[in-house]
């Protein structure tokens, strides 16, 4: 069975991806500004910025790779068409579950910390990985709630259900977001099948 996805339907989704990409990039700029300033690098607003950028990236991921349990054929075809339009490969960081799960399963991570009975909870910003590695040397083990490595632009957090540390290279994610944003803008510029009032251009 062939399912056609109209250009209007496609462009509504592409427009939302463009919006979420812009919000991701804005949140990333805030994080970088905060962490490059000694006065604010340990401020909890850093975590708000990281959570915000991961939330917006997760929205892009959900649009590109929706749950196919309902409307399976339509959603699969929609996903295929969007990935083709925006040149998103199957191995894209945007499609990895770690990006989506990081925000969606915070409660499970906190439950895991409580169940482990750990009194060593790590929530810190490090200039580079050496500070983080120092804390975990000689078999010492911290429960990693949130760690941001500024120089690498990497976010670390405890994985789900004792699976180890989830590491998200935000720098790589941002490169992909910029590419997807450009493809989305090019798509909308070349096809005016969706008109918005007021115009956002």
C-alpha positions in Angstrom: 0.0 0.0 0.0 1.4 3.4 -1.1 0.8 6.3 1.2 1.2 9.8 -0.1 2.3 12.5 2.3 1.1 15.9 0.9 3.5 18.8 0.7 1.2 20.7 3.1 1.5 18.0 5.7 5.2 17.7 5.2 5.8 21.4 5.4 3.8 21.8 8.7 6.1 19.2 10.2 9.2 20.8 8.6 8.2 24.2 10.0 7.9 22.7 13.5 11.3 21.1 13.2 12.7 24.6 12.1 11.2 26.2 15.2 12.5 23.5 17.5 16.0 23.8 15.9 16.0 27.5 16.6 15.0 27.0 20.2 17.7 24.3 20.6 20.4 26.7 19.2 19.2 29.5 21.4 19.4 27.3 24.5 22.9 26.1 23.5 24.0 29.7 23.2 22.8 30.5 26.7 24.6 27.4 28.1 27.9 28.4 26.4 27.6 32.0 27.6 26.9 30.9 31.2 29.7 28.3 31.3 32.3 30.6 29.8 31.8 33.1 32.6 33.4 32.3 36.0 30.6 34.1 37.8 27.9 31.9 36.3 29.5 28.6 35.2 28.2 26.8 38.3 24.8 28.4 38.2 21.8 26.0 38.0 20.6 28.0 35.0 23.3 25.9 33.1 21.1 22.8 33.8 18.0 24.7 32.8 19.7 25.5 29.5 20.9 22.0 28.9 17.5 20.5 29.7 15.9 23.0 27.4 18.2 22.2 24.5 17.7 18.5 25.0 13.9 18.9 25.2 13.8 20.8 21.9 16.2 18.2 20.3 13.9 15.5 21.6 10.9 17.2 19.9 12.8 17.1 16.6 13.6 13.4 17.2 9.9 12.6 17.9 8.8 14.2 14.7 11.5 12.5 12.7 11.0 9.1 14.4 7.5 8.9 15.8 6.0 6.1 17.8 4.5 3.8 15.1 2.2 1.8 17.4 -0.8 3.7 16.2 -1.3 4.6 12.5 1.8 2.6 11.8 2.0 2.9 8.0 1.2 6.6 7.9 3.8 7.5 10.6 6.4 5.3 9.0 5.9 7.0 5.6 5.9 10.4 7.2 9.2 9.6 9.0 10.8 8.3 5.8 9.7 11.4 3.8 10.9 13.9 6.5 14.3 12.1 6.9 14.7 12.2 3.1 13.7 15.9 2.8 16.0 17.0 5.6 18.8 14.5 4.7 18.8 12.8 8.1 20.6 9.5 8.1 19.5 6.5 10.2 22.7 6.7 12.3 22.0 10.4 13.2 22.6 11.4 16.8 19.2 13.1 16.6 17.6 9.6 16.2 19.4 8.0 19.2 17.2 7.3 22.2 19.8 8.7 24.6 18.8 12.2 23.6 15.1 11.6 24.1 15.4 9.4 27.2 17.7 11.8 29.0 14.9 14.3 29.7 12.0 11.9 29.6 13.3 9.5 32.3 14.8 11.8 34.9 12.4 10.4 37.5 13.8 6.9 36.9 17.4 8.1 37.3 16.4 9.7 40.7 14.7 6.4 41.7 17.9 4.5 40.8 20.0 6.9 43.0 17.6 6.4 45.9 17.6 2.6 45.5 21.4 2.5 45.4 21.5 4.3 48.7 24.4 6.4 47.4 25.3 9.5 49.4 27.7 10.7 46.6 25.7 12.7 44.2 27.6 14.6 41.5 26.1 17.7 39.9 29.0 19.9 38.5 30.5 21.8 35.7 34.1 20.9 34.8 36.4 22.8 32.5 37.5 19.5 31.1 37.3 15.7 31.7 40.3 15.5 34.0 38.5 17.0 36.9 35.6 14.5 36.5 38.0 11.6 36.1 39.9 12.6 39.2 36.7 12.3 41.3 36.1 8.8 40.0 39.7 7.4 40.3 40.7 4.6 42.6 37.3 2.9 42.4 35.4 5.8 43.9 31.9 6.0 42.3 29.7 9.0 42.2 26.1 8.9 41.1 26.2 11.3 38.2 23.1 13.5 38.3 24.4 16.1 35.9 27.9 16.8 34.7 28.8 19.3 31.9 32.3 19.3 30.4 32.8 22.8 29.0 35.8 22.3 26.7 34.3 19.2 25.1 30.7 20.5 25.2 29.6 17.1 26.6 26.8 16.3 29.0 27.0 13.3 31.3 24.3 11.7 33.4 23.5 8.4 35.0 22.0 5.9 32.6 18.8 4.1 33.1 18.6 1.2 35.6 22.3 0.9 36.3 23.4 0.9 32.6 26.4 3.1 33.3 26.9 6.7 32.3 25.1 8.3 29.3 27.3 10.7 27.4 25.8 13.1 25.0 28.2 15.1 22.8 26.2 18.3 22.6 28.8 19.8 20.2 28.0 17.0 17.7 24.3 17.3 18.3 24.4 21.1 17.6 26.3 20.4 14.3 23.4 18.1 13.2 20.8 20.6 14.4 22.3 23.3 12.3 22.3 21.0 9.2 18.7 20.0 9.8 17.8 23.7 10.3 19.4 24.7 7.0 17.6 21.8 5.1 14.3 22.8 6.8 14.7 26.4 5.8 15.6 25.5 2.2 12.6 23.2 2.0 10.2 26.0 3.2 11.8 28.6 1.0 11.3 26.5 -2.1 7.7 25.5 -1.4 5.2 28.0 -0.1 2.4 25.5 0.4 1.9 26.6 4.0 1.2 30.2 4.7 1.4 31.7 8.2 0.0 34.9 9.6 1.9 36.8 10.7 4.8 35.7 8.5 7.9 34.7 10.4 10.3 35.4 7.5 
